Amino acid sequence: MKDKTTAGLLAIFLGGLGVHKFYLGRMIQGIIYLVFCWTTIPAVIGLIEGIIYLTMDKNAFDFKYNPHAVMARGGQGVSQNVHQTFNLSNQVETPQKGDTLAELEKLNSLYQSGAITEDEFYEMKQRLLNKLRNE
C-alpha cells in the first residue's frame, strides 16, 4: 500500500528523477521524468506534486493510488461517497432516465480527471445501465 507522506517526500526530494512516479506505480511517467531530468522541469513539477500529495486527503489519495485497499475495506471513504453519489447502493430508489444520463456524465468526468480507475468506471457504469434497464 502506497503512503502519501512517502510519495510526497519522494516527489519533493527526488521528483526530478521521477522516483515518486515509480513508487506510485506510474512507470511510463517515471521514465518520462527520468529522460527529461536534465532540464530541471521534472524537479519543479515534482516539488508541486509533492506538496499536492502531502496536502491531499488520505481517502482521496487512497482512492487514486490504492484502489484495491479502498475496496478491501468495503469501499469506505471516498469510494463510498462515489457509490452514494451515483445511487449504487441497494437502498436507493431507482433513478429516472434523465438522472441516469446525468450520473453517467458525472462518472465520466471523474474517470477523465483520474479520480477513479478504468475498472471502477466500467463497474459503476454497468451498475447504472443495469438499473436503467430494470425500470
N, C-alpha and C positions, 0 to 999 in steps of 0.2 A: 504494500500500500504506500502510495506516494504521500510525503509530508509537505505541507505548504510552506513551512518555515525553511526546510531544507531546499526546496525548489527556489524560494525567494533568495536565500543566501547564495546559492549556486549561480543564480541569474545575476546578482549584484557583483560578485567577485570573479566569476568565471564565465559570465554571459558572452563575452567577446569570442569565446571558443565554442559556444553552444552547448556547454556541459549541462545546463538546466534542461535543454530540449531533449538530450539523450536520456536524462534522468526521468523525464515525463513520458518517455516512450515515443517522442516525435522525432524519429530518426532522420527523415528527409530534411526537416527544418534544422536539425542539429548539424547535418552535413553542409547545408547552405551557410549557416553561421560560421562553420569552420573554414569553408572556402573563402569567405569574404572577411575573415578576421583581420587581415592586414589593413583594411580600410577604416577600422575602428567604429564603423556604423553598427555592427552587431553588439559592440560593447555598450553603446548608448542605448540601443533597443533593449539589451539585456538588463541594464540598470532600471529602465522604465518597467519592464516586465517583472523584475524582482520586487519593486515597490507595489505593483499590482497584486502579485501573489501574496505578499505579506499583509496587505490590507483587505484582501478578498475574504469573504465569509467562508468559514470552514465547510459548511454544507455545499456552498456553490463550488468551491474548489474540488471537493469530493465528487460532486455530481459531474464535473467536467473531466477530471483526471483519474478518479477512482470509481467509475460507474458500477463495477462489479461489487465493490464494498457497499455502495449505497443500496443496491438491490439485495445483497445478502442480509442487510439489517432490516429488510422488509419494506424498502422504499421510503424510509423515513427521511425527513429533512426536505431538501429541495425536490427530490424525486416525488415525494408525497404531495408537495404543493403542485407540481405539474399534473399529477394524476387528478387532483381535485379540480384544477383549472379546466381540464378537459373532460370532466364528468366521467372519469373512468372507473369510479368505484361502483359497486353494485347497488348501493343505497340511493344513488342519484337518479332522478327521473330521466327518461329517455329524451334526448334533445330533438328539437324540430329540425327540418331540413336546412333552414336558413342558419340556425345555430350551429349545426354541424359544419357547414361551409366556413363560418367564421372561426370555429375551433380548429379546422384543418389549416386555415391561413395562419393562425397563431402558432400552431405546431410547426408549420413550415418555416416561419420566421425564427423560431427557436433553433431549429435544425440548421438553418442558414447562418445564424450567428455563432454556432458551435456550442450552444448551451446543452444540447442533447446529442447523443451519438446517432449514427445511422440506424443501428439496430433498435434503439429506443424509439426513434422516429417512426420506423416501419411498424413496430409493435403497437404504438399508440394510434397510428393511422388506421391500422387494421381493426382495432377495437372500435374506433369511431365509425368506420364504414360498416362494421357488423351491426352496431346499434341502429344505424340508419336503415339498413336492410330489414331489421326486425320491426320497424314501425308499422 
